[in-house]
Amino acid sequence: MTGSIGARWRATGSPEEAGEGVRVRHQAAEIPVTPQQEIFDERGRFIARADLRIDGTRRIYEYDGARHREAAG
């Protein structure tokens, strides 16, 4: 799949704990998602890792759980 900047997507398949509830709700609504979606540019260089990707789209979901807020504070 190609993103707006020519990025390639590859899933690691290992969901992070804080996003698990979001993933489960999407699946309960029969919306297919991929957790921990890695994004690469057209040369294969790693760009980012999205918390959740809605399959069949170029949309990603990022969450900011309590664990992240505590680490930043």
mmJSON file of the N, C-alpha and C atoms, coordinates in Angstrom:
{"data_MODEL":{"atom_site":{
"group_PDB":["ATOM","ATOM","ATOM","ATOM","ATOM","ATOM","ATOM","ATOM","ATOM","ATOM","ATOM","ATOM","ATOM","ATOM","ATOM","ATOM","ATOM","ATOM","ATOM","ATOM","ATOM","ATOM","ATOM","ATOM","ATOM","ATOM","ATOM","ATOM","ATOM","ATOM","ATOM","ATOM","ATOM","ATOM","ATOM","ATOM","ATOM","ATOM","ATOM","ATOM","ATOM","ATOM","ATOM","ATOM","ATOM","ATOM","ATOM","ATOM","ATOM","ATOM","ATOM","ATOM","ATOM","ATOM","ATOM","ATOM","ATOM","ATOM","ATOM","ATOM","ATOM","ATOM","ATOM","ATOM","ATOM","ATOM","ATOM","ATOM","ATOM","ATOM","ATOM","ATOM","ATOM","ATOM","ATOM","ATOM","ATOM","ATOM","ATOM","ATOM","ATOM","ATOM","ATOM","ATOM","ATOM","ATOM","ATOM","ATOM","ATOM","ATOM","ATOM","ATOM","ATOM","ATOM","ATOM","ATOM","ATOM","ATOM","ATOM","ATOM","ATOM","ATOM","ATOM","ATOM","ATOM","ATOM","ATOM","ATOM","ATOM","ATOM","ATOM","ATOM","ATOM","ATOM","ATOM","ATOM","ATOM","ATOM","ATOM","ATOM","ATOM","ATOM","ATOM","ATOM","ATOM","ATOM","ATOM","ATOM","ATOM","ATOM","ATOM","ATOM","ATOM","ATOM","ATOM","ATOM","ATOM","ATOM","ATOM","ATOM","ATOM","ATOM","ATOM","ATOM","ATOM","ATOM","ATOM","ATOM","ATOM","ATOM","ATOM","ATOM","ATOM","ATOM","ATOM","ATOM","ATOM","ATOM","ATOM","ATOM","ATOM","ATOM","ATOM","ATOM","ATOM","ATOM","ATOM","ATOM","ATOM","ATOM","ATOM","ATOM","ATOM","ATOM","ATOM","ATOM","ATOM","ATOM","ATOM","ATOM","ATOM","ATOM","ATOM","ATOM","ATOM","ATOM","ATOM","ATOM","ATOM","ATOM","ATOM","ATOM","ATOM","ATOM","ATOM","ATOM","ATOM","ATOM","ATOM","ATOM","ATOM","ATOM","ATOM","ATOM","ATOM","ATOM","ATOM","ATOM","ATOM","ATOM","ATOM","ATOM","ATOM","ATOM","ATOM","ATOM","ATOM","ATOM","ATOM"],
"id":[1,2,3,4,5,6,7,8,9,10,11,12,13,14,15,16,17,18,19,20,21,22,23,24,25,26,27,28,29,30,31,32,33,34,35,36,37,38,39,40,41,42,43,44,45,46,47,48,49,50,51,52,53,54,55,56,57,58,59,60,61,62,63,64,65,66,67,68,69,70,71,72,73,74,75,76,77,78,79,80,81,82,83,84,85,86,87,88,89,90,91,92,93,94,95,96,97,98,99,100,101,102,103,104,105,106,107,108,109,110,111,112,113,114,115,116,117,118,119,120,121,122,123,124,125,126,127,128,129,130,131,132,133,134,135,136,137,138,139,140,141,142,143,144,145,146,147,148,149,150,151,152,153,154,155,156,157,158,159,160,161,162,163,164,165,166,167,168,169,170,171,172,173,174,175,176,177,178,179,180,181,182,183,184,185,186,187,188,189,190,191,192,193,194,195,196,197,198,199,200,201,202,203,204,205,206,207,208,209,210,211,212,213,214,215,216,217,218,219],
"type_symbol":["N","C","C","N","C","C","N","C","C","N","C","C","N","C","C","N","C","C","N","C","C","N","C","C","N","C","C","N","C","C","N","C","C","N","C","C","N","C","C","N","C","C","N","C","C","N","C","C","N","C","C","N","C","C","N","C","C","N","C","C","N","C","C","N","C","C","N","C","C","N","C","C","N","C","C","N","C","C","N","C","C","N","C","C","N","C","C","N","C","C","N","C","C","N","C","C","N","C","C","N","C","C","N","C","C","N","C","C","N","C","C","N","C","C","N","C","C","N","C","C","N","C","C","N","C","C","N","C","C","N","C","C","N","C","C","N","C","C","N","C","C","N","C","C","N","C","C","N","C","C","N","C","C","N","C","C","N","C","C","N","C","C","N","C","C","N","C","C","N","C","C","N","C","C","N","C","C","N","C","C","N","C","C","N","C","C","N","C","C","N","C","C","N","C","C","N","C","C","N","C","C","N","C","C","N","C","C","N","C","C","N","C","C","N","C","C","N","C","C"],
"label_atom_id":["N","CA","C","N","CA","C","N","CA","C","N","CA","C","N","CA","C","N","CA","C","N","CA","C","N","CA","C","N","CA","C","N","CA","C","N","CA","C","N","CA","C","N","CA","C","N","CA","C","N","CA","C","N","CA","C","N","CA","C","N","CA","C","N","CA","C","N","CA","C","N","CA","C","N","CA","C","N","CA","C","N","CA","C","N","CA","C","N","CA","C","N","CA","C","N","CA","C","N","CA","C","N","CA","C","N","CA","C","N","CA","C","N","CA","C","N","CA","C","N","CA","C","N","CA","C","N","CA","C","N","CA","C","N","CA","C","N","CA","C","N","CA","C","N","CA","C","N","CA","C","N","CA","C","N","CA","C","N","CA","C","N","CA","C","N","CA","C","N","CA","C","N","CA","C","N","CA","C","N","CA","C","N","CA","C","N","CA","C","N","CA","C","N","CA","C","N","CA","C","N","CA","C","N","CA","C","N","CA","C","N","CA","C","N","CA","C","N","CA","C","N","CA","C","N","CA","C","N","CA","C","N","CA","C","N","CA","C","N","CA","C","N","CA","C","N","CA","C","N","CA","C","N","CA","C"],
"label_alt_id":[null,null,null,null,null,null,null,null,null,null,null,null,null,null,null,null,null,null,null,null,null,null,null,null,null,null,null,null,null,null,null,null,null,null,null,null,null,null,null,null,null,null,null,null,null,null,null,null,null,null,null,null,null,null,null,null,null,null,null,null,null,null,null,null,null,null,null,null,null,null,null,null,null,null,null,null,null,null,null,null,null,null,null,null,null,null,null,null,null,null,null,null,null,null,null,null,null,null,null,null,null,null,null,null,null,null,null,null,null,null,null,null,null,null,null,null,null,null,null,null,null,null,null,null,null,null,null,null,null,null,null,null,null,null,null,null,null,null,null,null,null,null,null,null,null,null,null,null,null,null,null,null,null,null,null,null,null,null,null,null,null,null,null,null,null,null,null,null,null,null,null,null,null,null,null,null,null,null,null,null,null,null,null,null,null,null,null,null,null,null,null,null,null,null,null,null,null,null,null,null,null,null,null,null,null,null,null,null,null,null,null,null,null,null,null,null,null,null,null],
"label_comp_id":["MET","MET","MET","THR","THR","THR","GLY","GLY","GLY","SER","SER","SER","ILE","ILE","ILE","GLY","GLY","GLY","ALA","ALA","ALA","ARG","ARG","ARG","TRP","TRP","TRP","ARG","ARG","ARG","ALA","ALA","ALA","THR","THR","THR","GLY","GLY","GLY","SER","SER","SER","PRO","PRO","PRO","GLU","GLU","GLU","GLU","GLU","GLU","ALA","ALA","ALA","GLY","GLY","GLY","GLU","GLU","GLU","GLY","GLY","GLY","VAL","VAL","VAL","ARG","ARG","ARG","VAL","VAL","VAL","ARG","ARG","ARG","HIS","HIS","HIS","GLN","GLN","GLN","ALA","ALA","ALA","ALA","ALA","ALA","GLU","GLU","GLU","ILE","ILE","ILE","PRO","PRO","PRO","VAL","VAL","VAL","THR","THR","THR","PRO","PRO","PRO","GLN","GLN","GLN","GLN","GLN","GLN","GLU","GLU","GLU","ILE","ILE","ILE","PHE","PHE","PHE","ASP","ASP","ASP","GLU","GLU","GLU","ARG","ARG","ARG","GLY","GLY","GLY","ARG","ARG","ARG","PHE","PHE","PHE","ILE","ILE","ILE","ALA","ALA","ALA","ARG","ARG","ARG","ALA","ALA","ALA","ASP","ASP","ASP","LEU","LEU","LEU","ARG","ARG","ARG","ILE","ILE","ILE","ASP","ASP","ASP","GLY","GLY","GLY","THR","THR","THR","ARG","ARG","ARG","ARG","ARG","ARG","ILE","ILE","ILE","TYR","TYR","TYR","GLU","GLU","GLU","TYR","TYR","TYR","ASP","ASP","ASP","GLY","GLY","GLY","ALA","ALA","ALA","ARG","ARG","ARG","HIS","HIS","HIS","ARG","ARG","ARG","GLU","GLU","GLU","ALA","ALA","ALA","ALA","ALA","ALA","GLY","GLY","GLY"],
"label_asym_id":["A","A","A","A","A","A","A","A","A","A","A","A","A","A","A","A","A","A","A","A","A","A","A","A","A","A","A","A","A","A","A","A","A","A","A","A","A","A","A","A","A","A","A","A","A","A","A","A","A","A","A","A","A","A","A","A","A","A","A","A","A","A","A","A","A","A","A","A","A","A","A","A","A","A","A","A","A","A","A","A","A","A","A","A","A","A","A","A","A","A","A","A","A","A","A","A","A","A","A","A","A","A","A","A","A","A","A","A","A","A","A","A","A","A","A","A","A","A","A","A","A","A","A","A","A","A","A","A","A","A","A","A","A","A","A","A","A","A","A","A","A","A","A","A","A","A","A","A","A","A","A","A","A","A","A","A","A","A","A","A","A","A","A","A","A","A","A","A","A","A","A","A","A","A","A","A","A","A","A","A","A","A","A","A","A","A","A","A","A","A","A","A","A","A","A","A","A","A","A","A","A","A","A","A","A","A","A","A","A","A","A","A","A","A","A","A","A","A","A"],
"label_entity_id":["1","1","1","1","1","1","1","1","1","1","1","1","1","1","1","1","1","1","1","1","1","1","1","1","1","1","1","1","1","1","1","1","1","1","1","1","1","1","1","1","1","1","1","1","1","1","1","1","1","1","1","1","1","1","1","1","1","1","1","1","1","1","1","1","1","1","1","1","1","1","1","1","1","1","1","1","1","1","1","1","1","1","1","1","1","1","1","1","1","1","1","1","1","1","1","1","1","1","1","1","1","1","1","1","1","1","1","1","1","1","1","1","1","1","1","1","1","1","1","1","1","1","1","1","1","1","1","1","1","1","1","1","1","1","1","1","1","1","1","1","1","1","1","1","1","1","1","1","1","1","1","1","1","1","1","1","1","1","1","1","1","1","1","1","1","1","1","1","1","1","1","1","1","1","1","1","1","1","1","1","1","1","1","1","1","1","1","1","1","1","1","1","1","1","1","1","1","1","1","1","1","1","1","1","1","1","1","1","1","1","1","1","1","1","1","1","1","1","1"],
"label_seq_id":[1,1,1,2,2,2,3,3,3,4,4,4,5,5,5,6,6,6,7,7,7,8,8,8,9,9,9,10,10,10,11,11,11,12,12,12,13,13,13,14,14,14,15,15,15,16,16,16,17,17,17,18,18,18,19,19,19,20,20,20,21,21,21,22,22,22,23,23,23,24,24,24,25,25,25,26,26,26,27,27,27,28,28,28,29,29,29,30,30,30,31,31,31,32,32,32,33,33,33,34,34,34,35,35,35,36,36,36,37,37,37,38,38,38,39,39,39,40,40,40,41,41,41,42,42,42,43,43,43,44,44,44,45,45,45,46,46,46,47,47,47,48,48,48,49,49,49,50,50,50,51,51,51,52,52,52,53,53,53,54,54,54,55,55,55,56,56,56,57,57,57,58,58,58,59,59,59,60,60,60,61,61,61,62,62,62,63,63,63,64,64,64,65,65,65,66,66,66,67,67,67,68,68,68,69,69,69,70,70,70,71,71,71,72,72,72,73,73,73],
"pdbx_PDB_ins_code":[null,null,null,null,null,null,null,null,null,null,null,null,null,null,null,null,null,null,null,null,null,null,null,null,null,null,null,null,null,null,null,null,null,null,null,null,null,null,null,null,null,null,null,null,null,null,null,null,null,null,null,null,null,null,null,null,null,null,null,null,null,null,null,null,null,null,null,null,null,null,null,null,null,null,null,null,null,null,null,null,null,null,null,null,null,null,null,null,null,null,null,null,null,null,null,null,null,null,null,null,null,null,null,null,null,null,null,null,null,null,null,null,null,null,null,null,null,null,null,null,null,null,null,null,null,null,null,null,null,null,null,null,null,null,null,null,null,null,null,null,null,null,null,null,null,null,null,null,null,null,null,null,null,null,null,null,null,null,null,null,null,null,null,null,null,null,null,null,null,null,null,null,null,null,null,null,null,null,null,null,null,null,null,null,null,null,null,null,null,null,null,null,null,null,null,null,null,null,null,null,null,null,null,null,null,null,null,null,null,null,null,null,null,null,null,null,null,null,null],
"Cartn_x":[0.845,0.0,0.883,0.464,1.246,0.507,1.214,0.642,0.846,0.466,0.529,1.96,2.954,4.345,5.087,4.358,4.991,5.475,4.873,5.308,4.753,5.532,5.063,4.697,3.727,3.239,3.619,4.047,4.314,3.928,3.153,2.687,3.626,3.862,4.658,3.763,2.452,1.51,1.547,2.239,2.29,1.626,0.368,-0.347,0.206,0.255,0.642,-0.58,-0.352,-1.43,-2.464,-2.04,-2.983,-3.923,-3.523,-4.37,-5.243,-5.11,-5.847,-7.358,-7.854,-9.291,-9.817,-9.047,-9.442,-9.511,-8.512,-8.486,-9.691,-9.997,-11.113,-12.44,-12.619,-13.856,-14.009,-12.915,-12.982,-13.377,-12.764,-13.068,-14.501,-15.002,-16.389,-17.357,-16.949,-17.768,-17.465,-16.694,-16.303,-15.523,-14.681,-13.777,-12.386,-11.821,-10.521,-9.401,-8.535,-7.422,-6.132,-5.007,-3.697,-2.982,-2.636,-1.911,-0.427,0.188,1.627,2.087,1.446,1.741,3.002,4.022,5.249,5.083,5.638,5.535,6.945,7.15,8.456,8.332,9.403,9.372,9.641,9.638,9.781,11.137,12.122,13.436,13.555,12.473,12.478,12.979,13.155,13.617,12.438,12.639,11.604,11.291,9.99,9.547,8.905,7.96,7.194,6.482,5.925,5.078,3.775,2.675,1.355,0.779,0.034,-0.567,-1.567,-2.342,-3.369,-3.669,-3.781,-4.15,-5.491,-6.38,-7.656,-7.397,-7.503,-7.166,-7.992,-7.364,-8.036,-8.099,-7.485,-7.464,-6.037,-5.852,-4.572,-4.705,-5.662,-5.914,-5.241,-4.648,-4.028,-4.62,-4.485,-4.986,-3.81,-3.603,-2.574,-3.278,-2.803,-3.408,-2.36,-2.828,-1.955,-2.468,-2.043,-2.479,-1.818,-2.297,-1.772,-0.276,0.166,1.58,2.426,1.958,2.691,2.681,1.547,1.455,2.391,2.456,3.322,4.776,5.176,6.577,6.978,6.027,6.343,6.393,5.737,5.607,6.705],
"Cartn_y":[-1.181,0.0,1.233,2.257,3.479,4.616,5.354,6.508,7.766,8.902,10.154,10.582,10.062,10.408,9.232,8.312,7.16,6.154,6.133,5.235,3.837,2.843,1.466,1.124,0.235,-0.149,-1.589,-1.861,-3.233,-3.371,-4.371,-4.577,-5.499,-5.184,-6.063,-7.082,-6.757,-7.681,-7.737,-6.823,-6.853,-5.61,-5.716,-4.547,-4.096,-2.795,-2.287,-2.294,-2.522,-2.735,-1.611,-0.356,0.762,0.883,0.425,0.52,-0.692,-1.684,-2.932,-2.714,-1.871,-1.614,-0.98,-0.075,0.575,-0.468,-1.334,-2.388,-3.305,-3.709,-4.618,-3.974,-2.688,-1.999,-1.926,-1.667,-1.65,-3.031,-4.052,-5.41,-5.795,-5.373,-5.667,-5.013,-3.872,-3.18,-3.681,-4.764,-5.376,-4.417,-3.583,-2.687,-3.293,-3.818,-4.468,-3.462,-3.798,-2.922,-3.725,-3.023,-3.619,-2.834,-3.483,-2.783,-2.636,-1.607,-1.366,-1.385,-0.558,-0.477,0.33,-0.285,0.43,1.095,2.286,3.061,3.304,3.005,3.153,4.069,4.793,5.623,4.76,5.39,4.644,3.948,4.344,3.688,2.587,2.368,1.327,1.777,3.087,3.611,3.762,3.339,3.44,4.909,5.239,6.605,6.682,5.781,5.856,4.543,4.425,3.288,3.846,3.557,4.009,3.001,3.482,2.584,1.639,2.143,1.318,1.866,0.981,1.381,0.767,1.566,1.044,0.459,-0.864,-1.574,-1.068,-1.07,-0.637,0.869,1.593,3.055,3.535,4.828,5.423,6.124,5.701,6.315,5.516,6.28,5.659,6.265,5.531,5.981,6.023,7.168,7.331,7.61,7.021,7.255,7.815,8.477,9.02,8.518,7.322,6.714,7.356,7.028,7.57,7.304,6.159,5.821,6.855,7.337,8.332,9.698,10.079,11.362,11.384,10.277,10.211,10.326,9.701,9.74,11.147,11.901,13.235,14.268,13.98,14.958,15.026],
"Cartn_z":[0.0,0.0,0.0,-0.676,-0.77,-0.09,0.767,1.44,0.626,1.18,0.439,0.137,0.85,0.573,-0.035,-0.616,-1.236,-0.207,0.948,2.013,1.822,2.246,2.255,3.689,3.856,5.178,5.462,6.691,7.101,8.568,8.872,10.241,10.992,12.275,13.12,13.803,13.932,14.535,16.041,16.715,18.175,18.745,19.165,19.675,21.015,21.241,22.541,23.437,24.707,25.668,25.697,25.707,25.835,24.643,23.477,22.297,22.072,22.924,22.732,22.736,23.623,23.687,22.414,21.842,20.593,19.479,19.415,18.4,18.54,19.754,20.007,19.604,19.899,19.517,17.998,17.297,15.829,15.302,15.832,15.373,15.711,16.868,17.237,16.253,15.696,14.702,13.288,13.204,11.932,11.035,11.672,10.949,11.081,9.992,10.093,10.334,11.283,11.647,11.775,11.69,11.89,12.981,14.104,15.166,14.818,15.378,15.245,13.791,12.995,11.562,11.325,10.749,10.409,9.046,8.914,7.68,7.157,5.875,5.233,4.031,3.712,2.511,1.285,0.118,-1.126,-1.259,-0.466,-0.476,0.572,1.316,2.331,3.684,3.87,5.165,6.114,7.347,8.37,8.638,8.669,8.956,10.333,10.594,11.838,12.099,13.292,13.637,14.197,13.51,13.945,14.924,15.906,16.888,16.243,15.306,14.681,13.288,12.319,10.96,10.622,10.059,9.599,8.214,8.105,6.871,5.693,4.528,3.311,3.168,4.095,4.044,4.276,4.223,4.589,5.933,6.721,8.029,9.133,10.065,11.226,12.488,13.574,14.865,15.821,16.448,17.462,18.774,19.843,21.144,22.085,23.115,24.141,25.478,25.839,27.087,28.298,29.475,30.729,30.863,30.401,30.487,29.763,28.621,27.845,28.553,29.13,29.84,31.043,31.785,32.96,32.576,31.478,31.045,30.611,30.046,29.563,30.696,31.798,32.87,33.823],
"occupancy":[1.0,1.0,1.0,1.0,1.0,1.0,1.0,1.0,1.0,1.0,1.0,1.0,1.0,1.0,1.0,1.0,1.0,1.0,1.0,1.0,1.0,1.0,1.0,1.0,1.0,1.0,1.0,1.0,1.0,1.0,1.0,1.0,1.0,1.0,1.0,1.0,1.0,1.0,1.0,1.0,1.0,1.0,1.0,1.0,1.0,1.0,1.0,1.0,1.0,1.0,1.0,1.0,1.0,1.0,1.0,1.0,1.0,1.0,1.0,1.0,1.0,1.0,1.0,1.0,1.0,1.0,1.0,1.0,1.0,1.0,1.0,1.0,1.0,1.0,1.0,1.0,1.0,1.0,1.0,1.0,1.0,1.0,1.0,1.0,1.0,1.0,1.0,1.0,1.0,1.0,1.0,1.0,1.0,1.0,1.0,1.0,1.0,1.0,1.0,1.0,1.0,1.0,1.0,1.0,1.0,1.0,1.0,1.0,1.0,1.0,1.0,1.0,1.0,1.0,1.0,1.0,1.0,1.0,1.0,1.0,1.0,1.0,1.0,1.0,1.0,1.0,1.0,1.0,1.0,1.0,1.0,1.0,1.0,1.0,1.0,1.0,1.0,1.0,1.0,1.0,1.0,1.0,1.0,1.0,1.0,1.0,1.0,1.0,1.0,1.0,1.0,1.0,1.0,1.0,1.0,1.0,1.0,1.0,1.0,1.0,1.0,1.0,1.0,1.0,1.0,1.0,1.0,1.0,1.0,1.0,1.0,1.0,1.0,1.0,1.0,1.0,1.0,1.0,1.0,1.0,1.0,1.0,1.0,1.0,1.0,1.0,1.0,1.0,1.0,1.0,1.0,1.0,1.0,1.0,1.0,1.0,1.0,1.0,1.0,1.0,1.0,1.0,1.0,1.0,1.0,1.0,1.0,1.0,1.0,1.0,1.0,1.0,1.0,1.0,1.0,1.0,1.0,1.0,1.0],
"B_iso_or_equiv":[0.0,0.0,0.0,0.0,0.0,0.0,0.0,0.0,0.0,0.0,0.0,0.0,0.0,0.0,0.0,0.0,0.0,0.0,0.0,0.0,0.0,0.0,0.0,0.0,0.0,0.0,0.0,0.0,0.0,0.0,0.0,0.0,0.0,0.0,0.0,0.0,0.0,0.0,0.0,0.0,0.0,0.0,0.0,0.0,0.0,0.0,0.0,0.0,0.0,0.0,0.0,0.0,0.0,0.0,0.0,0.0,0.0,0.0,0.0,0.0,0.0,0.0,0.0,0.0,0.0,0.0,0.0,0.0,0.0,0.0,0.0,0.0,0.0,0.0,0.0,0.0,0.0,0.0,0.0,0.0,0.0,0.0,0.0,0.0,0.0,0.0,0.0,0.0,0.0,0.0,0.0,0.0,0.0,0.0,0.0,0.0,0.0,0.0,0.0,0.0,0.0,0.0,0.0,0.0,0.0,0.0,0.0,0.0,0.0,0.0,0.0,0.0,0.0,0.0,0.0,0.0,0.0,0.0,0.0,0.0,0.0,0.0,0.0,0.0,0.0,0.0,0.0,0.0,0.0,0.0,0.0,0.0,0.0,0.0,0.0,0.0,0.0,0.0,0.0,0.0,0.0,0.0,0.0,0.0,0.0,0.0,0.0,0.0,0.0,0.0,0.0,0.0,0.0,0.0,0.0,0.0,0.0,0.0,0.0,0.0,0.0,0.0,0.0,0.0,0.0,0.0,0.0,0.0,0.0,0.0,0.0,0.0,0.0,0.0,0.0,0.0,0.0,0.0,0.0,0.0,0.0,0.0,0.0,0.0,0.0,0.0,0.0,0.0,0.0,0.0,0.0,0.0,0.0,0.0,0.0,0.0,0.0,0.0,0.0,0.0,0.0,0.0,0.0,0.0,0.0,0.0,0.0,0.0,0.0,0.0,0.0,0.0,0.0,0.0,0.0,0.0,0.0,0.0,0.0],
"pdbx_formal_charge":[null,null,null,null,null,null,null,null,null,null,null,null,null,null,null,null,null,null,null,null,null,null,null,null,null,null,null,null,null,null,null,null,null,null,null,null,null,null,null,null,null,null,null,null,null,null,null,null,null,null,null,null,null,null,null,null,null,null,null,null,null,null,null,null,null,null,null,null,null,null,null,null,null,null,null,null,null,null,null,null,null,null,null,null,null,null,null,null,null,null,null,null,null,null,null,null,null,null,null,null,null,null,null,null,null,null,null,null,null,null,null,null,null,null,null,null,null,null,null,null,null,null,null,null,null,null,null,null,null,null,null,null,null,null,null,null,null,null,null,null,null,null,null,null,null,null,null,null,null,null,null,null,null,null,null,null,null,null,null,null,null,null,null,null,null,null,null,null,null,null,null,null,null,null,null,null,null,null,null,null,null,null,null,null,null,null,null,null,null,null,null,null,null,null,null,null,null,null,null,null,null,null,null,null,null,null,null,null,null,null,null,null,null,null,null,null,null,null,null],
"auth_seq_id":[1,1,1,2,2,2,3,3,3,4,4,4,5,5,5,6,6,6,7,7,7,8,8,8,9,9,9,10,10,10,11,11,11,12,12,12,13,13,13,14,14,14,15,15,15,16,16,16,17,17,17,18,18,18,19,19,19,20,20,20,21,21,21,22,22,22,23,23,23,24,24,24,25,25,25,26,26,26,27,27,27,28,28,28,29,29,29,30,30,30,31,31,31,32,32,32,33,33,33,34,34,34,35,35,35,36,36,36,37,37,37,38,38,38,39,39,39,40,40,40,41,41,41,42,42,42,43,43,43,44,44,44,45,45,45,46,46,46,47,47,47,48,48,48,49,49,49,50,50,50,51,51,51,52,52,52,53,53,53,54,54,54,55,55,55,56,56,56,57,57,57,58,58,58,59,59,59,60,60,60,61,61,61,62,62,62,63,63,63,64,64,64,65,65,65,66,66,66,67,67,67,68,68,68,69,69,69,70,70,70,71,71,71,72,72,72,73,73,73],
"auth_comp_id":["MET","MET","MET","THR","THR","THR","GLY","GLY","GLY","SER","SER","SER","ILE","ILE","ILE","GLY","GLY","GLY","ALA","ALA","ALA","ARG","ARG","ARG","TRP","TRP","TRP","ARG","ARG","ARG","ALA","ALA","ALA","THR","THR","THR","GLY","GLY","GLY","SER","SER","SER","PRO","PRO","PRO","GLU","GLU","GLU","GLU","GLU","GLU","ALA","ALA","ALA","GLY","GLY","GLY","GLU","GLU","GLU","GLY","GLY","GLY","VAL","VAL","VAL","ARG","ARG","ARG","VAL","VAL","VAL","ARG","ARG","ARG","HIS","HIS","HIS","GLN","GLN","GLN","ALA","ALA","ALA","ALA","ALA","ALA","GLU","GLU","GLU","ILE","ILE","ILE","PRO","PRO","PRO","VAL","VAL","VAL","THR","THR","THR","PRO","PRO","PRO","GLN","GLN","GLN","GLN","GLN","GLN","GLU","GLU","GLU","ILE","ILE","ILE","PHE","PHE","PHE","ASP","ASP","ASP","GLU","GLU","GLU","ARG","ARG","ARG","GLY","GLY","GLY","ARG","ARG","ARG","PHE","PHE","PHE","ILE","ILE","ILE","ALA","ALA","ALA","ARG","ARG","ARG","ALA","ALA","ALA","ASP","ASP","ASP","LEU","LEU","LEU","ARG","ARG","ARG","ILE","ILE","ILE","ASP","ASP","ASP","GLY","GLY","GLY","THR","THR","THR","ARG","ARG","ARG","ARG","ARG","ARG","ILE","ILE","ILE","TYR","TYR","TYR","GLU","GLU","GLU","TYR","TYR","TYR","ASP","ASP","ASP","GLY","GLY","GLY","ALA","ALA","ALA","ARG","ARG","ARG","HIS","HIS","HIS","ARG","ARG","ARG","GLU","GLU","GLU","ALA","ALA","ALA","ALA","ALA","ALA","GLY","GLY","GLY"],
"auth_asym_id":["A","A","A","A","A","A","A","A","A","A","A","A","A","A","A","A","A","A","A","A","A","A","A","A","A","A","A","A","A","A","A","A","A","A","A","A","A","A","A","A","A","A","A","A","A","A","A","A","A","A","A","A","A","A","A","A","A","A","A","A","A","A","A","A","A","A","A","A","A","A","A","A","A","A","A","A","A","A","A","A","A","A","A","A","A","A","A","A","A","A","A","A","A","A","A","A","A","A","A","A","A","A","A","A","A","A","A","A","A","A","A","A","A","A","A","A","A","A","A","A","A","A","A","A","A","A","A","A","A","A","A","A","A","A","A","A","A","A","A","A","A","A","A","A","A","A","A","A","A","A","A","A","A","A","A","A","A","A","A","A","A","A","A","A","A","A","A","A","A","A","A","A","A","A","A","A","A","A","A","A","A","A","A","A","A","A","A","A","A","A","A","A","A","A","A","A","A","A","A","A","A","A","A","A","A","A","A","A","A","A","A","A","A","A","A","A","A","A","A"],
"auth_atom_id":["N","CA","C","N","CA","C","N","CA","C","N","CA","C","N","CA","C","N","CA","C","N","CA","C","N","CA","C","N","CA","C","N","CA","C","N","CA","C","N","CA","C","N","CA","C","N","CA","C","N","CA","C","N","CA","C","N","CA","C","N","CA","C","N","CA","C","N","CA","C","N","CA","C","N","CA","C","N","CA","C","N","CA","C","N","CA","C","N","CA","C","N","CA","C","N","CA","C","N","CA","C","N","CA","C","N","CA","C","N","CA","C","N","CA","C","N","CA","C","N","CA","C","N","CA","C","N","CA","C","N","CA","C","N","CA","C","N","CA","C","N","CA","C","N","CA","C","N","CA","C","N","CA","C","N","CA","C","N","CA","C","N","CA","C","N","CA","C","N","CA","C","N","CA","C","N","CA","C","N","CA","C","N","CA","C","N","CA","C","N","CA","C","N","CA","C","N","CA","C","N","CA","C","N","CA","C","N","CA","C","N","CA","C","N","CA","C","N","CA","C","N","CA","C","N","CA","C","N","CA","C","N","CA","C","N","CA","C","N","CA","C","N","CA","C","N","CA","C","N","CA","C","N","CA","C"],
"pdbx_PDB_model_num":[1,1,1,1,1,1,1,1,1,1,1,1,1,1,1,1,1,1,1,1,1,1,1,1,1,1,1,1,1,1,1,1,1,1,1,1,1,1,1,1,1,1,1,1,1,1,1,1,1,1,1,1,1,1,1,1,1,1,1,1,1,1,1,1,1,1,1,1,1,1,1,1,1,1,1,1,1,1,1,1,1,1,1,1,1,1,1,1,1,1,1,1,1,1,1,1,1,1,1,1,1,1,1,1,1,1,1,1,1,1,1,1,1,1,1,1,1,1,1,1,1,1,1,1,1,1,1,1,1,1,1,1,1,1,1,1,1,1,1,1,1,1,1,1,1,1,1,1,1,1,1,1,1,1,1,1,1,1,1,1,1,1,1,1,1,1,1,1,1,1,1,1,1,1,1,1,1,1,1,1,1,1,1,1,1,1,1,1,1,1,1,1,1,1,1,1,1,1,1,1,1,1,1,1,1,1,1,1,1,1,1,1,1,1,1,1,1,1,1]
}}}
